[in-house]
């Protein structure tokens, strides 16, 4: 059984240590499985595409509880 789903490309840990939420300037949590950087303070999930975080608020997904 083969899977057509490829895992998201990893993000460089050094880059993750430097990034903050562009909206709140608060911390981000990397969800590798979802391929997103989560800002709990802003309620946003920023996509990671090909290992590159897209830190534009208009590209972010709104978190729902």
C-alpha positions, 0 to 999 in steps of 0.5 A: 500500500503506497501513500501519495501524501508526502510529509512536510519539509522540515524547518531549520531549527535555527530559523524556528528559534528566531521567528516570532508571530508577525502580529503579536511578536509572541512565540510560535509553536511548530506543528510539523505534522500539519506543516504550520507555525502556530501563534496561540496569542493571535489565534493563527496558523502560518503555513510552511511551504517547502520548508519555508515559513510563510509569515504573512497574516493574510496567508494564515489560517484562523485557529478554531477551538 
